[in-house]
Amino acid sequence: MSVGIHIRRATHDDYEGVKAFTEDLWEGRGGDYIPQIYHDWLEDDDEDHKKTFLADAGDDVAGIVQAVMISPDEAWFQGMRVNPDYQRQGLSGRLNNACFEWASEQGATVGRVMIFSWNAASLGAARKSGLGPATEFRFAHPKPDPDASGPDTVTNDPATAWRYWTHSDACEHLNGLGYAPEETWAMRELTRQDFLDFANTAANDTEVFAVERDRRYVGASYRLRTDERENDDGESETWAEYGVGAWEDVDAARSLFAAISRDAAALGADRTRVLIPETAAVVSDASYAGATISEEPDFVLSGPL
């Protein structure tokens, strides 16, 4: 067991210790992002909606994880890393329990985590800590194109987009979850107010999409942010992110992706990312409709707090 290891709040002074064991993780999959974002990722002293926990082994950092409140009663856990020199000592369980206790104190009734489908060790650790399967998804990447077109009409009406979403197979598969505007790489339960807010952002950072056919709606999505990131060549790219993609059939998918392609092009985006349910029908629809799809899915696990 992890005797002599203290769980405490992480600080900026811990950077070198965190970097020392994370910078070589996942080398075969592009490396770990935490060393690049660490200082921006940590909460400030006046922030109370998130807390980063660190396993302090004295001369080493033995592990790290972050808990974030993304709604009044939903917590998101992210960035779990255990130093390979301290694995199999129950540290992931101790770090998870610290997150669970803190989130419960903040009013959370449910906690969730996203884990890459290839990360078997983290999947097992999450299950051991009491989190259970919630859903799975992957990304579609339609190309920005100002001239993209599809067979159906696409409007920006939030009420109809919300109505379609609530009755869609995508909503059922994803347990009502979509990408959260409050935190990157996080999901929470979507609300009607979210769709209204996405449609009414004055800065035009967000938008909604509803696919219409024969006086009924057959698809929905929303844009929640654009951001800048480096590609593999070290060049900056603009990404437009769409928090969910839901549709009735391939034609509806084509129409939705066309609207997203036009929207992304108008924003000057280089690439897009649309969260879609991980089902054989949806993933094959996306490919048939002409979108590139990510190579592997991601899993979401959740549990009551």
N, C-alpha and C positions, 0 to 999 in steps of 0.2 A: 504494500500500500504506500501512498504518497506521504509518508511520515516526514515531518519537518518542512513541508511545503505549505506556504501561507497564501490563501486566496485574498487578494486585495484589489482595489481599483487601479487600473493601469494609468500611467502618466507619460508625458512626453519624454521624460528622462529614461524611460524603459526602451526607447527606440532601438538602441544598439543591440540589446538583448533579444528583442523580438526579431529584428533583422537577422541576427546570427543563425537562428534556426529555421526561419521561414524562407530566406532568399533562395535556398536550394530545393525547396519542396516543389513537387510537380514539374520538374524540369522538362519531362517528356510531354507536358501538356501546356507549355507556354509560361510556366513559372507561377509563383504566388503573387497576387496583387497587393498584399498587405504592406510590404516594405515601401511601395510607391505612394500609398495613400495614408499611411499611418497617422501623420500629424493632423491631416484634415479629417480623418475618420474618428479620432477621439472626441469625446464630448468636452465642451468648455466648462469651466467651473460654475457658470450660471445656467447651464442646461440641466434640466431634470427629467427629460423625456427619454434619455438613454444612459447606459452605464456600461463601461468596458471593464471586464474582470481579468486579472492576471494571476497566474500561478507562480509565485515567487519562491525559487529554490535557493536563494542566497546569491551565489555567484552566477546562476543561470536563470533565464526565464523558461519555465517548464510548460507553459501553455497560456492561451488567451482566448477570449470570447466576448462578444458584445450583445447586449439586450437593448431593444428599442421599442418604445410604445408607439404604434402606428395608428391607433385609434384609442378612444377612452377605455376600451376593454380588450384590445388585441395587442399582444406582444410578438415581436419578431426577434429571433436569435440568429446571429450571423458571425462569421469569422472564427469559428471554432478551430483552433490549431493546438496540437500537443507536440511538444519537442520529442523527436524520435528517441532521445536518450532517456525520456521519462514515460514512455508508453507502457501500457499494461500495469499501471499503478493506480487505476481508478480516477485519474485526473479529469477525464472528460465528464464523468459523473459528478464530481465535485464542482466543476465549472458550470455544468448545466443546472445543478441544484442552486447555485448562487444566482443564476439568471432567473430561475423559477421563483425563488423567494423574493427577489427584488421586484419582478414584474407583478407578482401577486400583491405586493405592498402598494404598487402604483394603481391598482384597480383592475388589472388584467384578469380575465376569466378563461382565456385561451392563449396558448403560445404556439408558434409555428417556426419551422426552419426549412430552408431549401438546401438540398444536397445533390451534387452532381451524381448522376446514375452510376458512374464508374467508381465512385468513392465508397467501396464496400465497408471499409473500416468505420467511416463516419456514419453510414447507415446503421451498422450494428450498434454503435455507441448510442445513437439517438433512440433506437428501440429499447436498449437496455435502460435508458433514463426515463422511459415511460411514454415516449412519443410514438404515435401510431401513424400508419399510412393515411394521407389525406387526398392527394391527387398527384398527377404528373402532367408535364407540359413540355413543349419545345418551342423553338422560334421559327417563324417564316420570315424571309427577307426579300420582299418584292423590291425591284429596282426603282429608284426615283425616275419618273418619266412624265414630263408635262403633257404628253400626248396620249397617255394610257387611256384606254376605254374598255367598257364592259357592257354586257347586254341590258343591265338593269339601271334604273335611276338611283342615285345616292344623294340623300339630303343630309342636313346637319341639325336635324330636329332632335333635341335630347329626350323628349318624352317618348317618342317612338323608338329611339335607340334603346332606352331603358326597358320599355315594354317588351321588345324583342329579346333582349338579353335575359330577362327574368324567365322567359318561357323557352329558352333555347336548350338544346342538348349540351352545348358548351358550358352553360351556367351550371347544369346538373353535374357534369363531369368534374368541373373545377370547384365544386362546392361553393359557388357564388364568389369565388376569389378572382381578383384581377390585380395587375401591377399597381402598387401603391404610389400616389404622388408624393407622399411624405418622405420616402426613403427609396433609394435605388436598390435594385435586386431584392425587393420585398413585395409580398402580396398580402392583401387583406380583403375583407368582405366589401363588395361594392354596394353603394346606396343610390337611391334616386337622386339625392342631392349631389352626389359626385357627378352624374351625367349633366345636371344643370350647371354645375360649376365648370366642368370641362368645356361646355358650350359658351360660357359667358366670361371667360378670362379676358380682361381688357388688354393684356400684353400679348394676346394671341399665342401663348405658349401651349395651349391645349385646344382640342377640338373633338367633336363627336361625329359619327358617321352612321347613317341608317340606310340600308338597302331596301328599295321599294320595288314591288312587282305586282301588277294587277290589283292595286289598292290595298295591298297587304305588305308587311315588312318581313324580309327574309335574311337579314344580316345586320351586324352592328360591330362597331369598334370605337375606340377613343385614342387620341394622341395625348400623352401626358407630359412629354418633355422632349427637348433636344439637348444634346450635350456634345462636347468635344472629347475625343480620345485619340491616342496614338495607334497607328496600325503597325504591322510587323516590320515595316521599313522605317519606323520612327517618324512618320509623317502624320500631321493632325488631320482628322476626319470629323465631319459633323454627322451624328447619328440622330435620327428621329425615332422615338420609341412609342409604340402603340400597345396599350395595356391589356388588350384581349382582342381576339378575332373570333367572331361567331357567325355562322352562316348555315343556310338550309341545304344548299347543293352546290355543285361546282360552278354553275353560272353565277350564283350569288357570291361565291368566293372570288371569281374573276372580277366582278363588279366592285367588290369591297377592296380588293388589292389594287385595282385601277385607281380608285379614289385615293387610296393611301399613297400610291406612286405619284399622283398629281400633287397631292398635299406636300409630300416630302420634297418634290422638285421645287415647289413654290417657296419652300423654306431654305433652299440651297443645300439640302442634306445630301451627303455622299452615300449614305447607307440607311436602311431601315431595319427595325426589329419589331415583329408582331408576335405576341404571346398567343399560342394556340394550344388547345387540348391535345394530349398525347393519346390519340386513338387511331386505329388503322384507317377509318373513314376520313377523319379531318386531315391527317398528315398526307394521305394520298390525294385528297382533294387539293391541298395546297400545292403539291408538286404538279398535279394535272393542270392547275390554273396558272402555272408558269412561275411560281415563286421558288427561290432557293430555300431549302430547309436546313436547319442545324443538324449536325451529324448524330447527336445524342440527346435524349430527354433529360430533364431535371425532375427530381422528386420533392414533394412537400410533405412533411410530417407534422403532426399537431397533437396537442394534448390539453386537457383541462388543467387549470391552475387553482 
